[in-house]
Structure formats: structure tokens, C-alpha cells
Amino acid sequence: MNRTKQTILAIAMLLSASAAPVRADDVKAGDLVISQAWSRATPGGAKVAGGYLTIENKGAAADKLVGVSADIAGKAEVHEMAMDNGVMKMRPLDKGLVIDPGKTLKLAPGGYHLMLQELKGAFKQGDKVPVTLQFEKAGKVTVSLDVQGVGAQVPGDAGHSGQMDMKKMPDHSGMKM
């Protein structure tokens, strides 16, 4: 191979490596790429669980997450947790959540999240829990939440498989729903 072909090949390899490819576990819907979908295992008898994920808008127009549903939950909503005068408050986002063009929105513990209520079964570490996201433009998109350990803080975190670490859990005593 001559020097020019080697240079072109090297440049092509660098460009392909720097482009953010869609990973096999990512879900593409229109201009949106949904990744890192996860939840925590639930202790016995729990009736609520949170869902977390990342949504990247690769398009030129905004889209909006307007709803969520899950067969395992009697009720599912898009929620926000925020501090208000020193009190953690959680509320549903009835008008949805906008994902601006070229931006990435992260649903994570302590902030925006999916709230799955009236659970019909426990989330066990290693499970995959399907949820359907409803977007204004991209439509309905089904993703699977990878269930991590009870105390997990990020996707891929094993957390604690048996005991809750109360130091890592937010204080829900002042929470308003």
C-alpha cells in the first residue's frame, strides 16, 4: 500500500472512531438516541421504582418526552425531583420534557426520572424491564431498563444486592408528591 492510501485509511479510521456511533444497546427513534436505560432492584413489597436513561437529540428540531407506560406498573409518569427551600420535592411533569436539538438530556437519580408506581412485581438485579416512552415527534419507543443493584447510583453499578445503604438514599421524609 502506498503512502497516500495509508494516510487516507488512517484518517478514515480516526474519523470513524471520533463519530459517536449508536451502540448495540442504544435505541434510535427519529433523531433521538436513547441510551443507558436502567433502574434499581426493588426491596420486597416495594410499590414504586425509578427509571433512568439518556436521550440525545441529533436532529435540528426539538422533541418532547410526553409520557411513559410499563406493563409492570399500574401508573407511570415522567417526574422531576428538585430542592425547594431545603425540602426535596417530586412532581410529575404534565407538560413533558423538551429535548432541544443537539442536546443531551439525562434522567438520573435526584433529578428528572421515570416514576413507575403500583408495581405488579419486584425488580430483580439482572432483569430487563420494558418501558414505552412517548415522544411528541418520534412517537412510541420501547426501551429496556437494565436492573442494577438496590443501591446503584449509575448504570453498571452493582450497588447492594441485599441491603439498602440508607446513607446513599435520599431522605424522603420531607418529600411532597
Phi and psi restraints in degrees (value plus and minus 20) as a CYANA .aco file:
   2 ASN   PHI    -100.0   -60.0
   2 ASN   PSI     149.0   189.0
   3 ARG   PHI     -78.9   -38.9
   3 ARG   PSI     -60.1   -20.1
   4 THR   PHI     -84.4   -44.4
   4 THR   PSI     -65.1   -25.1
   5 LYS   PHI     -84.5   -44.5
   5 LYS   PSI     -59.1   -19.1
   6 GLN   PHI     -83.2   -43.2
   6 GLN   PSI     -61.4   -21.4
   7 THR   PHI     -85.3   -45.3
   7 THR   PSI     -64.8   -24.8
   8 ILE   PHI     -82.9   -42.9
   8 ILE   PSI     -63.5   -23.5
   9 LEU   PHI     -82.5   -42.5
   9 LEU   PSI     -63.2   -23.2
  10 ALA   PHI     -82.9   -42.9
  10 ALA   PSI     -62.6   -22.6
  11 ILE   PHI     -84.8   -44.8
  11 ILE   PSI     -63.6   -23.6
  12 ALA   PHI     -80.7   -40.7
  12 ALA   PSI     -60.6   -20.6
  13 MET   PHI     -86.6   -46.6
  13 MET   PSI     -61.1   -21.1
  14 LEU   PHI     -84.1   -44.1
  14 LEU   PSI     -63.0   -23.0
  15 LEU   PHI     -84.8   -44.8
  15 LEU   PSI     -61.3   -21.3
  16 SER   PHI     -89.1   -49.1
  16 SER   PSI     -51.5   -11.5
  17 ALA   PHI     -93.6   -53.6
  17 ALA   PSI     -51.2   -11.2
  18 SER   PHI    -103.4   -63.4
  18 SER   PSI     -41.3    -1.3
  19 ALA   PHI     -90.8   -50.8
  19 ALA   PSI     118.6   158.6
  20 ALA   PHI    -101.6   -61.6
  20 ALA   PSI      78.2   118.2
  21 PRO   PHI     -93.6   -53.6
  21 PRO   PSI     137.4   177.4
  22 VAL   PHI     -99.6   -59.6
  22 VAL   PSI     101.5   141.5
  23 ARG   PHI     -94.1   -54.1
  23 ARG   PSI     141.8   181.8
  24 ALA   PHI     -78.5   -38.5
  24 ALA   PSI     -53.9   -13.9
  25 ASP   PHI    -109.4   -69.4
  25 ASP   PSI     -21.0    19.0
  26 ASP   PHI     -99.3   -59.3
  26 ASP   PSI     133.9   173.9
  27 VAL   PHI    -138.2   -98.2
  27 VAL   PSI     108.0   148.0
  28 LYS   PHI    -125.1   -85.1
  28 LYS   PSI     112.5   152.5
  29 ALA   PHI    -160.0  -120.0
  29 ALA   PSI      86.2   126.2
  30 GLY   PHI      40.7    80.7
  30 GLY   PSI    -145.7  -105.7
  31 ASP   PHI    -109.8   -69.8
  31 ASP   PSI     -17.3    22.7
  32 LEU   PHI    -118.5   -78.5
  32 LEU   PSI     122.3   162.3
  33 VAL   PHI    -142.1  -102.1
  33 VAL   PSI     101.1   141.1
  34 ILE   PHI    -126.3   -86.3
  34 ILE   PSI     106.1   146.1
  35 SER   PHI    -159.2  -119.2
  35 SER   PSI     152.1   192.1
  36 GLN   PHI      29.6    69.6
  36 GLN   PSI      25.7    65.7
  37 ALA   PHI     -99.6   -59.6
  37 ALA   PSI     103.2   143.2
  38 TRP   PHI    -174.3  -134.3
  38 TRP   PSI     147.0   187.0
  39 SER   PHI    -167.1  -127.1
  39 SER   PSI     157.9   197.9
  40 ARG   PHI    -127.4   -87.4
  40 ARG   PSI     131.4   171.4
  41 ALA   PHI     -81.8   -41.8
  41 ALA   PSI     127.2   167.2
  42 THR   PHI    -126.5   -86.5
  42 THR   PSI     120.0   160.0
  43 PRO   PHI     -88.1   -48.1
  43 PRO   PSI     137.5   177.5
  44 GLY   PHI     -70.8   -30.8
  44 GLY   PSI     113.3   153.3
  45 GLY   PHI      63.7   103.7
  45 GLY   PSI     -24.6    15.4
  46 ALA   PHI     -83.9   -43.9
  46 ALA   PSI     120.9   160.9
  47 LYS   PHI    -132.0   -92.0
  47 LYS   PSI     -19.1    20.9
  48 VAL   PHI    -155.5  -115.5
  48 VAL   PSI     132.9   172.9
  49 ALA   PHI    -170.8  -130.8
  49 ALA   PSI     134.0   174.0
  50 GLY   PHI    -123.9   -83.9
  50 GLY   PSI     132.5   172.5
  51 GLY   PHI    -144.0  -104.0
  51 GLY   PSI     120.1   160.1
  52 TYR   PHI    -152.6  -112.6
  52 TYR   PSI     126.7   166.7
  53 LEU   PHI    -188.2  -148.2
  53 LEU   PSI     152.6   192.6
  54 THR   PHI    -140.4  -100.4
  54 THR   PSI     114.4   154.4
  55 ILE   PHI    -141.8  -101.8
  55 ILE   PSI     101.0   141.0
  56 GLU   PHI    -130.1   -90.1
  56 GLU   PSI     109.2   149.2
  57 ASN   PHI    -119.7   -79.7
  57 ASN   PSI      87.2   127.2
  58 LYS   PHI    -113.4   -73.4
  58 LYS   PSI     -14.4    25.6
  59 GLY   PHI    -114.8   -74.8
  59 GLY   PSI    -192.3  -152.3
  60 ALA   PHI    -121.3   -81.3
  60 ALA   PSI     -23.1    16.9
  61 ALA   PHI    -148.3  -108.3
  61 ALA   PSI     130.1   170.1
  62 ALA   PHI     -88.4   -48.4
  62 ALA   PSI     133.2   173.2
  63 ASP   PHI    -150.7  -110.7
  63 ASP   PSI     149.1   189.1
  64 LYS   PHI    -158.1  -118.1
  64 LYS   PSI     110.8   150.8
  65 LEU   PHI    -100.4   -60.4
  65 LEU   PSI      90.5   130.5
  66 VAL   PHI    -125.8   -85.8
  66 VAL   PSI     -32.1     7.9
  67 GLY   PHI    -192.1  -152.1
  67 GLY   PSI     150.8   190.8
  68 VAL   PHI    -169.4  -129.4
  68 VAL   PSI     128.0   168.0
  69 SER   PHI    -162.7  -122.7
  69 SER   PSI     136.8   176.8
  70 ALA   PHI    -175.1  -135.1
  70 ALA   PSI     112.5   152.5
  71 ASP   PHI     -81.0   -41.0
  71 ASP   PSI     -49.8    -9.8
  72 ILE   PHI     -98.0   -58.0
  72 ILE   PSI     -28.6    11.4
  73 ALA   PHI    -142.0  -102.0
  73 ALA   PSI     118.6   158.6
  74 GLY   PHI     -91.4   -51.4
  74 GLY   PSI     -44.7    -4.7
  75 LYS   PHI    -167.1  -127.1
  75 LYS   PSI     117.7   157.7
  76 ALA   PHI    -160.5  -120.5
  76 ALA   PSI     116.7   156.7
  77 GLU   PHI    -163.3  -123.3
  77 GLU   PSI     138.6   178.6
  78 VAL   PHI    -109.6   -69.6
  78 VAL   PSI     107.0   147.0
  79 HIS   PHI    -143.6  -103.6
  79 HIS   PSI     143.7   183.7
  80 GLU   PHI    -150.0  -110.0
  80 GLU   PSI     115.8   155.8
  81 MET   PHI    -131.0   -91.0
  81 MET   PSI     114.3   154.3
  82 ALA   PHI    -173.6  -133.6
  82 ALA   PSI     131.4   171.4
  83 MET   PHI    -101.5   -61.5
  83 MET   PSI     115.2   155.2
  84 ASP   PHI    -156.6  -116.6
  84 ASP   PSI      87.4   127.4
  85 ASN   PHI      33.4    73.4
  85 ASN   PSI      24.0    64.0
  86 GLY   PHI      60.8   100.8
  86 GLY   PSI     -16.7    23.3
  87 VAL   PHI    -136.5   -96.5
  87 VAL   PSI     108.5   148.5
  88 MET   PHI     -94.6   -54.6
  88 MET   PSI     103.0   143.0
  89 LYS   PHI    -139.9   -99.9
  89 LYS   PSI     123.2   163.2
  90 MET   PHI    -142.6  -102.6
  90 MET   PSI     117.0   157.0
  91 ARG   PHI    -168.6  -128.6
  91 ARG   PSI     129.7   169.7
  92 PRO   PHI     -92.7   -52.7
  92 PRO   PSI     128.7   168.7
  93 LEU   PHI    -119.7   -79.7
  93 LEU   PSI      66.4   106.4
  94 ASP   PHI     -82.1   -42.1
  94 ASP   PSI     -46.9    -6.9
  95 LYS   PHI    -114.9   -74.9
  95 LYS   PSI     -16.5    23.5
  96 GLY   PHI      68.8   108.8
  96 GLY   PSI    -193.3  -153.3
  97 LEU   PHI    -155.1  -115.1
  97 LEU   PSI      97.1   137.1
  98 VAL   PHI     -99.6   -59.6
  98 VAL   PSI     117.2   157.2
  99 ILE   PHI    -135.0   -95.0
  99 ILE   PSI      84.7   124.7
 100 ASP   PHI     -89.3   -49.3
 100 ASP   PSI     133.9   173.9
 101 PRO   PHI     -81.4   -41.4
 101 PRO   PSI     117.6   157.6
 102 GLY   PHI      55.2    95.2
 102 GLY   PSI     -15.3    24.7
 103 LYS   PHI    -130.8   -90.8
 103 LYS   PSI     142.4   182.4
 104 THR   PHI    -141.3  -101.3
 104 THR   PSI     110.6   150.6
 105 LEU   PHI    -131.2   -91.2
 105 LEU   PSI     108.0   148.0
 106 LYS   PHI    -131.1   -91.1
 106 LYS   PSI     101.9   141.9
 107 LEU   PHI    -114.5   -74.5
 107 LEU   PSI      97.4   137.4
 108 ALA   PHI    -165.6  -125.6
 108 ALA   PSI     141.6   181.6
 109 PRO   PHI     -73.5   -33.5
 109 PRO   PSI     115.7   155.7
 110 GLY   PHI      66.9   106.9
 110 GLY   PSI     -18.4    21.6
 111 GLY   PHI    -160.9  -120.9
 111 GLY   PSI    -158.6  -118.6
 112 TYR   PHI     -84.4   -44.4
 112 TYR   PSI     121.9   161.9
 113 HIS   PHI    -183.0  -143.0
 113 HIS   PSI     148.0   188.0
 114 LEU   PHI    -111.3   -71.3
 114 LEU   PSI     112.8   152.8
 115 MET   PHI    -131.1   -91.1
 115 MET   PSI      93.4   133.4
 116 LEU   PHI    -123.3   -83.3
 116 LEU   PSI      99.1   139.1
 117 GLN   PHI    -140.5  -100.5
 117 GLN   PSI     143.8   183.8
 118 GLU   PHI      35.3    75.3
 118 GLU   PSI      29.4    69.4
 119 LEU   PHI     -78.7   -38.7
 119 LEU   PSI     120.2   160.2
 120 LYS   PHI    -115.3   -75.3
 120 LYS   PSI     -22.8    17.2
 121 GLY   PHI    -189.6  -149.6
 121 GLY   PSI     144.7   184.7
 122 ALA   PHI     -98.7   -58.7
 122 ALA   PSI     131.6   171.6
 123 PHE   PHI    -112.9   -72.9
 123 PHE   PSI     101.8   141.8
 124 LYS   PHI    -128.8   -88.8
 124 LYS   PSI     119.7   159.7
 125 GLN   PHI     -71.9   -31.9
 125 GLN   PSI     111.8   151.8
 126 GLY   PHI      77.4   117.4
 126 GLY   PSI     -37.0     3.0
 127 ASP   PHI     -88.5   -48.5
 127 ASP   PSI     142.0   182.0
 128 LYS   PHI    -142.6  -102.6
 128 LYS   PSI     100.1   140.1
 129 VAL   PHI    -128.5   -88.5
 129 VAL   PSI      94.3   134.3
 130 PRO   PHI     -95.2   -55.2
 130 PRO   PSI     116.1   156.1
 131 VAL   PHI    -152.5  -112.5
 131 VAL   PSI     131.0   171.0
 132 THR   PHI    -132.4   -92.4
 132 THR   PSI     100.8   140.8
 133 LEU   PHI    -112.7   -72.7
 133 LEU   PSI     120.9   160.9
 134 GLN   PHI    -134.1   -94.1
 134 GLN   PSI      97.1   137.1
 135 PHE   PHI    -126.9   -86.9
 135 PHE   PSI     129.6   169.6
 136 GLU   PHI     -80.3   -40.3
 136 GLU   PSI     -65.4   -25.4
 137 LYS   PHI    -122.7   -82.7
 137 LYS   PSI     -64.2   -24.2
 138 ALA   PHI     -95.3   -55.3
 138 ALA   PSI     -33.6     6.4
 139 GLY   PHI      60.0   100.0
 139 GLY   PSI    -173.9  -133.9
 140 LYS   PHI    -105.3   -65.3
 140 LYS   PSI     114.2   154.2
 141 VAL   PHI    -155.9  -115.9
 141 VAL   PSI     104.3   144.3
 142 THR   PHI    -115.9   -75.9
 142 THR   PSI     109.8   149.8
 143 VAL   PHI    -148.7  -108.7
 143 VAL   PSI     139.7   179.7
 144 SER   PHI    -129.7   -89.7
 144 SER   PSI     107.3   147.3
 145 LEU   PHI    -102.5   -62.5
 145 LEU   PSI     102.1   142.1
 146 ASP   PHI    -100.5   -60.5
 146 ASP   PSI      98.4   138.4
 147 VAL   PHI    -101.7   -61.7
 147 VAL   PSI     100.2   140.2
 148 GLN   PHI    -116.4   -76.4
 148 GLN   PSI    -195.0  -155.0
 149 GLY   PHI     -87.3   -47.3
 149 GLY   PSI     143.2   183.2
 150 VAL   PHI     -73.0   -33.0
 150 VAL   PSI     -63.2   -23.2
 151 GLY   PHI    -114.7   -74.7
 151 GLY   PSI      -7.3    32.7
 152 ALA   PHI     -77.8   -37.8
 152 ALA   PSI     121.7   161.7
 153 GLN   PHI    -130.5   -90.5
 153 GLN   PSI     -41.4    -1.4
 154 VAL   PHI    -165.0  -125.0
 154 VAL   PSI     141.5   181.5
 155 PRO   PHI     -80.9   -40.9
 155 PRO   PSI     121.3   161.3
 156 GLY   PHI      67.0   107.0
 156 GLY   PSI     -22.8    17.2
 157 ASP   PHI    -108.5   -68.5
 157 ASP   PSI      99.9   139.9
 158 ALA   PHI     -87.1   -47.1
 158 ALA   PSI     -43.8    -3.8
 159 GLY   PHI      40.6    80.6
 159 GLY   PSI    -160.4  -120.4
 160 HIS   PHI    -142.4  -102.4
 160 HIS   PSI     101.5   141.5
 161 SER   PHI     -97.0   -57.0
 161 SER   PSI     -39.2     0.8
 162 GLY   PHI    -143.5  -103.5
 162 GLY   PSI     -59.7   -19.7
 163 GLN   PHI    -134.0   -94.0
 163 GLN   PSI     121.2   161.2
 164 MET   PHI    -102.2   -62.2
 164 MET   PSI     115.8   155.8
 165 ASP   PHI    -113.1   -73.1
 165 ASP   PSI      79.0   119.0
 166 MET   PHI     -83.8   -43.8
 166 MET   PSI     -41.6    -1.6
 167 LYS   PHI     -88.4   -48.4
 167 LYS   PSI     -47.0    -7.0
 168 LYS   PHI    -109.9   -69.9
 168 LYS   PSI     -35.0     5.0
 169 MET   PHI    -107.5   -67.5
 169 MET   PSI     120.9   160.9
 170 PRO   PHI     -87.0   -47.0
 170 PRO   PSI     131.1   171.1
 171 ASP   PHI     -97.6   -57.6
 171 ASP   PSI      95.2   135.2
 172 HIS   PHI    -114.0   -74.0
 172 HIS   PSI     -17.0    23.0
 173 SER   PHI     -84.5   -44.5
 173 SER   PSI     -51.0   -11.0
 174 GLY   PHI    -122.7   -82.7
 174 GLY   PSI     -10.3    29.7
 175 MET   PHI     -95.7   -55.7
 175 MET   PSI     116.3   156.3
 176 LYS   PHI    -125.8   -85.8
 176 LYS   PSI     115.3   155.3
